[in-house]
Structures are given as C-alpha cells and as structure tokens.
C-alpha cells in the first residue's frame, strides 16, 4: 500500500469503529506521539502497544467522523 492508502484505511477504520484492524497498518517498530492527549502527552512505541491503545479506544464512549481530509 502507498502511504496515502494506509492513511485512508486508518481514517476509515477509525470512523467506522474498526479499531481491531488498525494496529496492523503500523510497522512493528512504529512510534506514535500524541502531544494533545487529555491527561499528558503520550508516546506509543511498537505495534503491540499501539494495538492495546486501539483496544482501549474501541471500548470508549467516543465516536469519530472523518471529513474534508487534505493530504499534501
């Protein structure tokens, strides 16, 4: 997949609540930084840590809708 295709699948998965599939879009050694996290800035290191993050999100009260995405 191209980076644009990966990004599109990530947004689709988030907006449709398919959190269980999202970690597979990341490299095994991926690092995700979330500087605007509610409690403190977060840093997720590794696919399995990212997978656990998405598992928690799947059980949360929020839902997301994607709109007007512009990729440069």
N, CA, C and O atoms as CSV, one atom per row, in Angstrom:
chain,resi,resn,atom,element,x,y,z
A,1,UNK,N,N,0.838,-1.190,0.000
A,1,UNK,CA,C,0.000,0.000,0.000
A,1,UNK,C,C,0.876,1.243,0.000
A,1,UNK,O,O,1.976,1.246,0.552
A,2,UNK,N,N,0.382,2.270,-0.612
A,2,UNK,CA,C,1.071,3.552,-0.570
A,2,UNK,C,C,0.767,4.224,0.769
A,2,UNK,O,O,-0.201,3.855,1.435
A,3,UNK,N,N,1.574,5.198,1.169
A,3,UNK,CA,C,1.263,5.933,2.400
A,3,UNK,C,C,-0.143,6.551,2.370
A,3,UNK,O,O,-0.834,6.572,3.389
A,4,UNK,N,N,-0.553,7.040,1.229
A,4,UNK,CA,C,-1.895,7.628,1.109
A,4,UNK,C,C,-2.978,6.568,1.350
A,4,UNK,O,O,-3.987,6.853,1.995
A,5,UNK,N,N,-2.777,5.358,0.841
A,5,UNK,CA,C,-3.744,4.280,1.038
A,5,UNK,C,C,-3.796,3.846,2.505
A,5,UNK,O,O,-4.869,3.573,3.043
A,6,UNK,N,N,-2.633,3.786,3.139
A,6,UNK,CA,C,-2.589,3.433,4.562
A,6,UNK,C,C,-3.357,4.481,5.365
A,6,UNK,O,O,-4.162,4.142,6.232
A,7,UNK,N,N,-3.104,5.739,5.073
A,7,UNK,CA,C,-3.784,6.835,5.776
A,7,UNK,C,C,-5.300,6.748,5.569
A,7,UNK,O,O,-6.065,6.927,6.517
A,8,UNK,N,N,-5.733,6.476,4.349
A,8,UNK,CA,C,-7.164,6.358,4.056
A,8,UNK,C,C,-7.776,5.198,4.833
A,8,UNK,O,O,-8.878,5.330,5.366
A,9,UNK,N,N,-7.087,4.074,4.907
A,9,UNK,CA,C,-7.613,2.921,5.668
A,9,UNK,C,C,-7.666,3.223,7.162
A,9,UNK,O,O,-8.598,2.810,7.854
A,10,UNK,N,N,-6.667,3.940,7.653
A,10,UNK,CA,C,-6.662,4.322,9.060
A,10,UNK,C,C,-7.868,5.203,9.369
A,10,UNK,O,O,-8.580,4.958,10.342
A,11,UNK,N,N,-8.097,6.210,8.564
A,11,UNK,CA,C,-9.240,7.098,8.794
A,11,UNK,C,C,-10.565,6.354,8.668
A,11,UNK,O,O,-11.486,6.583,9.452
A,12,UNK,N,N,-10.659,5.477,7.696
A,12,UNK,CA,C,-11.884,4.688,7.521
A,12,UNK,C,C,-12.128,3.790,8.736
A,12,UNK,O,O,-13.250,3.690,9.231
A,13,UNK,N,N,-11.071,3.145,9.202
A,13,UNK,CA,C,-11.195,2.257,10.358
A,13,UNK,C,C,-11.594,3.003,11.617
A,13,UNK,O,O,-12.399,2.505,12.404
A,14,UNK,N,N,-11.044,4.187,11.816
A,14,UNK,CA,C,-11.399,4.999,12.983
A,14,UNK,C,C,-12.852,5.451,12.887
A,14,UNK,O,O,-13.598,5.362,13.863
A,15,UNK,N,N,-13.252,5.932,11.720
A,15,UNK,CA,C,-14.601,6.485,11.584
A,15,UNK,C,C,-15.686,5.413,11.582
A,15,UNK,O,O,-16.845,5.715,11.868
A,16,UNK,N,N,-15.335,4.170,11.265
A,16,UNK,CA,C,-16.335,3.092,11.273
A,16,UNK,C,C,-16.210,2.201,12.507
A,16,UNK,O,O,-16.923,1.206,12.631
A,17,UNK,N,N,-15.307,2.557,13.415
A,17,UNK,CA,C,-15.172,1.805,14.660
A,17,UNK,C,C,-14.484,0.469,14.527
A,17,UNK,O,O,-14.671,-0.400,15.380
A,18,UNK,N,N,-13.698,0.272,13.493
A,18,UNK,CA,C,-12.991,-0.999,13.287
A,18,UNK,C,C,-11.604,-0.946,13.930
A,18,UNK,O,O,-10.597,-1.207,13.271
A,19,UNK,N,N,-11.560,-0.612,15.199
A,19,UNK,CA,C,-10.299,-0.411,15.896
A,19,UNK,C,C,-9.437,-1.669,15.936
A,19,UNK,O,O,-8.211,-1.571,15.989
A,20,UNK,N,N,-10.051,-2.840,15.913
A,20,UNK,CA,C,-9.300,-4.097,15.998
A,20,UNK,C,C,-8.396,-4.332,14.779
A,20,UNK,O,O,-7.497,-5.171,14.846
A,21,UNK,N,N,-8.608,-3.621,13.684
A,21,UNK,CA,C,-7.792,-3.813,12.479
A,21,UNK,C,C,-6.693,-2.767,12.323
A,21,UNK,O,O,-5.807,-2.930,11.483
A,22,UNK,N,N,-6.731,-1.713,13.104
A,22,UNK,CA,C,-5.873,-0.553,12.843
A,22,UNK,C,C,-4.393,-0.768,13.132
A,22,UNK,O,O,-3.549,-0.253,12.399
A,23,UNK,N,N,-4.062,-1.504,14.164
A,23,UNK,CA,C,-2.650,-1.688,14.516
A,23,UNK,C,C,-1.880,-2.376,13.396
A,23,UNK,O,O,-0.675,-2.171,13.248
A,24,UNK,N,N,-2.571,-3.186,12.614
A,24,UNK,CA,C,-1.899,-3.885,11.518
A,24,UNK,C,C,-1.420,-2.941,10.423
A,24,UNK,O,O,-0.634,-3.344,9.566
A,25,UNK,N,N,-1.873,-1.709,10.437
A,25,UNK,CA,C,-1.422,-0.713,9.462
A,25,UNK,C,C,-0.065,-0.112,9.843
A,25,UNK,O,O,0.540,0.602,9.044
A,26,UNK,N,N,0.406,-0.389,11.035
A,26,UNK,CA,C,1.649,0.191,11.549
A,26,UNK,C,C,2.803,-0.793,11.441
A,26,UNK,O,O,2.603,-2.006,11.507
A,27,UNK,N,N,4.012,-0.268,11.276
A,27,UNK,CA,C,5.220,-1.093,11.287
A,27,UNK,C,C,5.413,-1.669,12.686
A,27,UNK,O,O,4.931,-1.105,13.669
A,28,UNK,N,N,6.110,-2.777,12.769
A,28,UNK,CA,C,6.352,-3.429,14.060
A,28,UNK,C,C,7.030,-2.494,15.056
A,28,UNK,O,O,6.762,-2.563,16.255
A,29,UNK,N,N,7.907,-1.619,14.563
A,29,UNK,CA,C,8.654,-0.708,15.450
A,29,UNK,C,C,8.148,0.731,15.372
A,29,UNK,O,O,8.899,1.666,15.650
A,30,UNK,N,N,6.896,0.914,15.001
A,30,UNK,CA,C,6.323,2.261,14.863
A,30,UNK,C,C,6.320,3.003,16.188
A,30,UNK,O,O,6.245,2.394,17.256
A,31,UNK,N,N,6.402,4.325,16.107
A,31,UNK,CA,C,6.284,5.204,17.266
A,31,UNK,C,C,5.208,6.232,16.940
A,31,UNK,O,O,5.264,6.895,15.904
A,32,UNK,N,N,4.230,6.357,17.832
A,32,UNK,CA,C,3.156,7.333,17.662
A,32,UNK,C,C,3.214,8.286,18.837
A,32,UNK,O,O,3.211,7.858,19.990
A,33,UNK,N,N,3.266,9.563,18.553
A,33,UNK,CA,C,3.254,10.572,19.608
A,33,UNK,C,C,1.927,11.307,19.552
A,33,UNK,O,O,1.479,11.715,18.481
A,34,UNK,N,N,1.298,11.474,20.712
A,34,UNK,CA,C,0.015,12.142,20.826
A,34,UNK,C,C,0.210,13.338,21.759
A,34,UNK,O,O,-0.056,13.235,22.957
A,35,UNK,N,N,0.667,14.464,21.226
A,35,UNK,CA,C,1.012,15.600,22.083
A,35,UNK,C,C,-0.192,16.261,22.747
A,35,UNK,O,O,-0.031,16.942,23.759
A,36,UNK,N,N,-1.380,16.080,22.209
A,36,UNK,CA,C,-2.560,16.720,22.775
A,36,UNK,C,C,-3.454,15.742,23.534
A,36,UNK,O,O,-4.657,15.969,23.657
A,37,UNK,N,N,-2.874,14.663,24.039
A,37,UNK,CA,C,-3.632,13.708,24.830
A,37,UNK,C,C,-4.229,14.410,26.041
A,37,UNK,O,O,-3.639,15.356,26.563
A,38,UNK,N,N,-5.386,13.958,26.488
A,38,UNK,CA,C,-6.117,14.644,27.551
A,38,UNK,C,C,-5.324,14.699,28.848
A,38,UNK,O,O,-5.275,15.752,29.485
A,39,UNK,N,N,-4.711,13.614,29.252
A,39,UNK,CA,C,-4.001,13.601,30.532
A,39,UNK,C,C,-2.602,14.190,30.397
A,39,UNK,O,O,-2.303,15.211,31.016
A,40,UNK,N,N,-1.769,13.583,29.623
A,40,UNK,CA,C,-0.415,14.072,29.381
A,40,UNK,C,C,-0.043,13.686,27.953
A,40,UNK,O,O,-0.679,12.806,27.373
A,41,UNK,N,N,0.957,14.317,27.384
A,41,UNK,CA,C,1.400,13.840,26.063
A,41,UNK,C,C,1.780,12.366,26.156
A,41,UNK,O,O,2.399,11.936,27.130
A,42,UNK,N,N,1.410,11.605,25.147
A,42,UNK,CA,C,1.659,10.163,25.157
A,42,UNK,C,C,2.568,9.782,24.015
A,42,UNK,O,O,2.574,10.412,22.957
A,43,UNK,N,N,3.333,8.743,24.250
A,43,UNK,CA,C,4.206,8.169,23.232
A,43,UNK,C,C,3.971,6.666,23.237
A,43,UNK,O,O,4.179,5.998,24.250
A,44,UNK,N,N,3.538,6.142,22.100
A,44,UNK,CA,C,3.282,4.715,21.958
A,44,UNK,C,C,4.404,4.120,21.126
A,44,UNK,O,O,4.645,4.556,20.001
A,45,UNK,N,N,5.089,3.130,21.670
A,45,UNK,CA,C,6.219,2.527,20.975
A,45,UNK,C,C,5.941,1.066,20.681
A,45,UNK,O,O,5.732,0.265,21.592
A,46,UNK,N,N,5.940,0.724,19.389
A,46,UNK,CA,C,5.741,-0.650,18.955
A,46,UNK,C,C,4.295,-0.956,18.599
A,46,UNK,O,O,3.366,-0.397,19.182
A,47,UNK,N,N,4.120,-1.854,17.633
A,47,UNK,CA,C,2.791,-2.208,17.136
A,47,UNK,C,C,1.880,-2.757,18.231
A,47,UNK,O,O,0.689,-2.444,18.259
A,48,UNK,N,N,2.427,-3.572,19.132
A,48,UNK,CA,C,1.572,-4.168,20.165
A,48,UNK,C,C,1.091,-3.124,21.165
A,48,UNK,O,O,-0.029,-3.229,21.665
A,49,UNK,N,N,1.903,-2.126,21.466
A,49,UNK,CA,C,1.462,-1.029,22.334
A,49,UNK,C,C,0.370,-0.231,21.636
A,49,UNK,O,O,-0.612,0.167,22.263
A,50,UNK,N,N,0.539,0.001,20.341
A,50,UNK,CA,C,-0.475,0.704,19.556
A,50,UNK,C,C,-1.758,-0.123,19.515
A,50,UNK,O,O,-2.853,0.430,19.615
A,51,UNK,N,N,-1.633,-1.433,19.371
A,51,UNK,CA,C,-2.804,-2.316,19.356
A,51,UNK,C,C,-3.584,-2.185,20.669
A,51,UNK,O,O,-4.811,-2.076,20.654
A,52,UNK,N,N,-2.880,-2.195,21.798
A,52,UNK,CA,C,-3.550,-2.051,23.101
A,52,UNK,C,C,-4.244,-0.698,23.207
A,52,UNK,O,O,-5.334,-0.604,23.771
A,53,UNK,N,N,-3.629,0.337,22.676
A,53,UNK,CA,C,-4.232,1.673,22.678
A,53,UNK,C,C,-5.557,1.655,21.914
A,53,UNK,O,O,-6.552,2.206,22.384
A,54,UNK,N,N,-5.572,1.028,20.746
A,54,UNK,CA,C,-6.794,0.943,19.954
A,54,UNK,C,C,-7.852,0.073,20.636
A,54,UNK,O,O,-9.045,0.346,20.510
A,55,UNK,N,N,-7.430,-0.970,21.356
A,55,UNK,CA,C,-8.383,-1.810,22.090
A,55,UNK,C,C,-9.103,-0.997,23.164
A,55,UNK,O,O,-10.308,-1.148,23.362
A,56,UNK,N,N,-8.365,-0.145,23.846
A,56,UNK,CA,C,-8.979,0.729,24.853
A,56,UNK,C,C,-9.931,1.703,24.169
A,56,UNK,O,O,-11.040,1.931,24.652
A,57,UNK,N,N,-9.508,2.275,23.055
A,57,UNK,CA,C,-10.349,3.227,22.321
A,57,UNK,C,C,-11.640,2.576,21.848
A,57,UNK,O,O,-12.689,3.220,21.832
A,58,UNK,N,N,-11.572,1.311,21.465
A,58,UNK,CA,C,-12.759,0.611,20.974
A,58,UNK,C,C,-13.837,0.508,22.048
A,58,UNK,O,O,-15.025,0.442,21.733
A,59,UNK,N,N,-13.431,0.494,23.302
A,59,UNK,CA,C,-14.388,0.379,24.405
A,59,UNK,C,C,-14.772,1.725,24.996
A,59,UNK,O,O,-15.501,1.785,25.987
A,60,UNK,N,N,-14.287,2.804,24.395
A,60,UNK,CA,C,-14.560,4.138,24.917
A,60,UNK,C,C,-15.896,4.691,24.457
A,60,UNK,O,O,-16.565,4.102,23.608
A,61,UNK,N,N,-16.278,5.824,25.023
A,61,UNK,CA,C,-17.579,6.409,24.722
A,61,UNK,C,C,-17.608,7.286,23.466
A,61,UNK,O,O,-18.676,7.753,23.070
A,62,UNK,N,N,-16.461,7.514,22.843
A,62,UNK,CA,C,-16.405,8.438,21.715
A,62,UNK,C,C,-16.572,7.734,20.381
A,62,UNK,O,O,-16.239,6.558,20.228
A,63,UNK,N,N,-17.094,8.478,19.425
A,63,UNK,CA,C,-17.108,8.018,18.041
A,63,UNK,C,C,-16.559,9.154,17.194
A,63,UNK,O,O,-16.625,10.318,17.588
A,64,UNK,N,N,-16.025,8.820,16.043
A,64,UNK,CA,C,-15.362,9.805,15.209
A,64,UNK,C,C,-15.944,9.786,13.814
A,64,UNK,O,O,-16.371,8.748,13.308
A,65,UNK,N,N,-15.951,10.949,13.210
A,65,UNK,CA,C,-16.387,11.079,11.827
A,65,UNK,C,C,-15.318,11.869,11.090
A,65,UNK,O,O,-14.897,12.932,11.546
A,66,UNK,N,N,-14.886,11.356,9.965
A,66,UNK,CA,C,-13.844,11.993,9.178
A,66,UNK,C,C,-14.497,12.851,8.100
A,66,UNK,O,O,-15.472,12.443,7.469
A,67,UNK,N,N,-13.945,14.041,7.900
A,67,UNK,CA,C,-14.466,14.910,6.861
A,67,UNK,C,C,-13.406,15.849,6.336
A,67,UNK,O,O,-12.538,16.298,7.084
A,68,UNK,N,N,-13.473,16.139,5.078
A,68,UNK,CA,C,-12.589,17.109,4.420
A,68,UNK,C,C,-11.112,16.895,4.737
A,68,UNK,O,O,-10.473,17.743,5.360
A,69,UNK,N,N,-10.593,15.789,4.317
A,69,UNK,CA,C,-9.178,15.474,4.525
A,69,UNK,C,C,-8.393,15.983,3.327
A,69,UNK,O,O,-8.763,15.742,2.178
A,70,UNK,N,N,-7.312,16.686,3.606
A,70,UNK,CA,C,-6.426,17.191,2.561
A,70,UNK,C,C,-5.033,16.669,2.853
A,70,UNK,O,O,-4.472,16.955,3.911
A,71,UNK,N,N,-4.472,15.911,1.935
A,71,UNK,CA,C,-3.155,15.328,2.117
A,71,UNK,C,C,-2.184,16.050,1.196
A,71,UNK,O,O,-2.431,16.170,-0.004
A,72,UNK,N,N,-1.091,16.523,1.751
A,72,UNK,CA,C,-0.062,17.190,0.957
A,72,UNK,C,C,1.052,16.248,0.633
A,72,UNK,O,O,2.013,16.635,-0.033
